[in-house]
Amino acid sequence: MPSAAIVSNNKRIAKNTIILYLRLIIVLFLTLYISRLVLDVLGVNDFGIYNVVSGFVAMFAFLNASMSNGVQRFFNVDIGANNGSNISEIYTISLYIQLMLAGLLFVIAECVGIWYINNVMVIPSERLFAANWVFQFSVFSFLFVIIQVPYVAVIMAYERMNYYAVVNIVDVVLRFVAVIALRFIHSIDALILYGIFIFLVSIVNFVFYFSYTKIQFKFIKLIRGLEKKIFSQMISFSRWNIFGSFSYMIKDQGLNMLLNAYLGPVVNAARAISYQVASALNGFSVNIFTAFRPQLMQSYSSKDYQRTTTLMFSMSKFTFFLMILISFPVMIEIKYILQLWLGDNIPENTALFTIIIVLNMLVTNFNPPVSQVVHATGKMKKYQIVTSIILTSMLPISWVFLHFGASPETVFWISLIISIINQIVCLIVLKGIFEYSIRKYLTDVMMPCVLVSIVVLPFSYGAHKLLDIGFLRLILVTLINIVLSAVAIFKLGLNKKEQRLVTGTIKLKILKKHK
């Protein structure tokens, strides 16, 4: 029987997951609707310009992402191993590091960014002025994102998911209000005005995180006389983490720059819409990772390696099962969904881009549980170097194909193949860092996921082919996919112990209702 502590921790994971999903439902629908409004107001060209310019700024986010992961990891490990005795010190060091990072990235972005936008980026000459303003507002928005990292990390480490969810909802509501305002303000260029609004929203987010941390965690304070050992450990961890963050930046934003150089802003617009669909779907998996992460880190730091392995396996499998419930219908019905969502204002290649990107997302979602275990161990060097080499290889390979006239979707197929190779290599490298069974991972995680997919996808696609296009078909395909997935997951995806847990939980709920 599991201990009372494990049961309590599992309940907290479940509670936090539910909170994050409630937040996601609201954020998801508003975000998708906002995308339609922005595309409507700005038009395809300006929408593409905004995404490629803000994407250029996001290229520098790999440094911030590496530090963010490091801060989160050190908070969780300290809570698990030392009951939070070094929290103030970690908080102080992380704040100083983020302030220095903000200054460094500001200088780099201003020096490199202005030159690149005006000399390399493919932007119509009459829109260069607006593009430069969007760049400036994107840079300052990003600076606030950098500085808020320690505050968000504290909130996540103490699992205050309810507040995190509230801030996310406020964020998307403000973005929605901003887009509505674009329709009524005509005295300022719409592209520039949208950049201003997004900058103001980033300030509001920072104020929310800062004020909550100061009010709720009064025991966390800035201190003097910092321990050099903790500082060097955080820098060392983040140094190797930079390799991983840089490689993912190359994989996403580097590709965006490459597409712009060869094919122009319209293809950037198609890619941006495709990534928004994938990002909306990926939010479901991110919630699971967010809910599991503190527990996984703390279980490793308290030397409960069996639970660490269990959490990694569970996170991998349950995330995939959840994703196929929604991603299969989206891939099958993508043309109708785009028509329903965006009307006739759909950039060319958007549907095909989306299908390939969602397939890629299903593969890459197996990676965070593995990388989180590596983060927990702190043994980053080999893992990050190897995976970074694999992921960054995508850019030169894609460049060669585009140079010789390959179609734009080719680069997304290349990305998918590299993601598969990377996941295989990650499992092998993890074996040398953390003791677990690759064979057990394949039989307990990968095999059930493959079996469920083989059973569900053909039937869902068959329903799509038999029915006439329309909203009714979308609903029926989605319902058929959900029902088939639920049955296949229970029969083929869960082991006997997990099946008994599910049936026992359902029986308990029924008995409570009848009392």
Buried (B, 14 or more C-beta within 10 A) or exposed (E): EEEEEBEEBBEBBEBBBEBBBBBBEBBBEBBBBBBBBBBBBBBBBBBBBBBBBBBBBBBBBBBBBBBBBBBBBBBBBBBBBEEBEBBBBBBBBBBBBBBEBBEEBBEEBEEEBBEBBEEEBBBEEEBBEBBBBBBBBBBBBBBBBBBBBBBBBBBBBBBBBBBBBBBBBBBBBBBBEBBEEBEEEEEEBBBBBBBBBBBEBBEEBBEBBBEBBEEBBEEBEEEEEBBEEBBEBBEBBBBBBBBBBBBBBBBBBBBBBBBBBBBBBBBBBBBBBBBBBBBBBBBBBBBBBBBBBBBBBBBBBBEBBEBBBBBBBBBBBBBBBBBBBBBBBBBBBBBBBBBEBBEEBBBEBBBBBBBBBBBBBBBBBBBBBBBBBBBBBBBBEEBBBBBBEBBBBBBEBBBEBBEEEBEBBBBBBBBBEBBBEBBEBBBEBBEEBBEBEEEEBEEBBBEBBEBBBEBBBEBBBEBBEEBEEEEEBBEBBBEBBBEBBBBBBBEBBBEEEBEEEEEEEEEEEEEEEEE
